[in-house]
Amino acid sequence: MQVSRAAELPEDLFDHILWHACFRSWKQKILTSVGKQCFLTCAAVCRYWARLARREVFRFVALRSADDLRRFRVLLDAPALRGLEPVALLVEDLIAIVSSAGAPWLHLVFTRVLPVLKKDVVLAVNLLPAPDHTWHALSPALPRPLPGSVMPVRTLAIHNIHFLSGRVLARLLASLPRLVSLLTDNITFGTRLTSQDFLRVPYGLRLHSVTSDSLTIPLALLPRLVRNSTPKGPSARPSRVAGYFLRRDDETHLCEILGHFRTVPSDSYKLVRQYEASPNDNPASTRNHFWFNTHDLDVHGGQRYTSPPLIIVLEPYTMTSDAPTPLYVRFIHIHLEPSGGLGLTDYGARLWPAFAATAAKFKNLQCVEAITPLALLQGADGRAPHDLAPAHEAFAPLVKANKLRFRVVRPLYGPSGALETVWLASRLPPPPRRPALSDLPADVQDVFMRAILPAVLRHAGGAKAFWEPRLPEVQRILDALPEYRYHWQLWRDRRVCATLAQERVREWQSGFGAAALRGMALLAGRMADAMRAQGMDDDAVRSEMSRIVKTGLGDARAPDRRFWWWNLVFDGEPKRMFGSPLVLYTFSHHVQTVGSVRILIQPPFAPWLSPSGALILSVLAAERALQAYSTGAFVEPRAFSAANWKDGWYYNQACHRFEDISRTAHLENVIRDLHGKYWPLLVNCAVAVRAQVDRMPLRKGEGLGVLGALSLGAPWDGPFLAAGETAAK
């Protein structure tokens, strides 16, 4: 008998023989029961060939029934012969071919087979429906209760399965805590698939990659991937898992964008959550960004290409909230040239205009960054960047919205041998910059700060109270100032001066609310101490202060609001109107900002310079603080302003004209009747109250956010007004 020399063949040559003999359409042979006879024939030549062929025989294992599973488990437990590896070390792909006939046995794979295998196994569940079975009849093949256990399953491929709902698929994923990649093909559901089906998967799911031929599955699993990317990981309690969801309009635009990259119905979408990303590689290196990949088919060359990779940056308002939290598309990072040589001119002629038009629809999108090789933008000399006019034409909607930037990559091998990147700024208009004080000439900056701005605030305090100081209104105030009109350098930079004055008026207007809260915190402590000195306990103090505040507010429209007056006992005569310490303290904000000397220019007091607008803002700020104390709810400034400035017009039949009945109009009518000699007294009283109240130290626990009551004219507040009257004389 002649000795076989088959053992002398090199291993790579034998692998090549096996590939030609057995590897053509291997999956189709396995799934159609063709078998592995070619492997067994090669294994019978010699022990050396048997060891090599054994690896290929057990690399792909197909289980068609429960009997196959039991026999395979016996084979796994059997000891291996000398020189041969155990079967548990050879299995890489386990394919379960499940039919609706017979009792379910797929769950036995998770408990009896997968824990024994030594490698990270790819489990593919493929249902081959018979012609007489409908898709709905195949769902019982998957058992509903699946036992959870720790198994080395990292990739799960599911083909041709119909699930009754998304929760059935979620239960399947729940039994694989180490699953990181999910591949689906031709998956259907009996009900509409939503992200809520996957948010109750228990703690430990490490899923970060989803590949599917349908965009529905990646988008449904997207909130779960976002939840997995939180620093603390998903919660162990299902009720603690945050309900992240993609906004409906963003989901629609995202589907439209990804639809631009596909050309055949069999394309697949791949969604991957990146664990690590260097900030030098891309600016979207955050823990909540995802790769969307699609696959296109080149019909002419018959070669399959990968379309331009997308990095979609999704930003939720919070990463730890348990409440339903919307996700927003904030950033899109895309390569202009896909693999396969299709560049900006060929592939992008139809793609980029449609892509740019869709990307511009995202309301919360901040930027689209386009990466392109240097070869696409090089000039004739190979160095100078080419004109970006074609790119600007293709991305016209994004350029118009100022949401596009380019990054050009070229290989510059330095001493370390690493690739470097070169940033190329496109010809986008610079973002609008707000004017600053430095934009004015240096010799007029001091004049503008020391003379113009105080004069603007003085006139703003005497004008009608602003709801929102708009630029035309501020410009009219500036035009009324002689020192501004006759200064040609300031007149030349009218836009800069008006913008700076508008910002200063806004700060001045917001200061009334802060002054009212601070005055309430200080006066509340003073009033509470006085009540405790009279023998009242804390409960009685709180009750009395609440009663006084409610009494002081009174009718919302009547001019007899008690907190306007200094007298506690209302007598109906406006002798000391607006003498409340809280109103005076709030009004002192305007007095300190402008200066009492500039308010009281000279006797007799000029009535057209009376700070009626500042007094209206002071009264409204005091009312806002009182209402917050009375109701326990802080009213936002914008909502409070809308309630006081909103249109309240009605047609007066007697006068045959429309009249304003808003809150501010009512205050203007009341203040218009004040005598001119009253304003010096009011200004000096505000100065006296401010000087006296500021000497009160804040106690522990009090501050700007502490809402307290105020003295509505109690006897211990008499020295405030007396000091003001003395100063006025």
Summary of the structure (lengths in Angstrom):
residues: 729
radius of gyration: 39.1
end to end distance: 136.6
largest distance: 136.6
contacts: 2154
relative contact order: 0.05
helix: 45%
strand: 15%
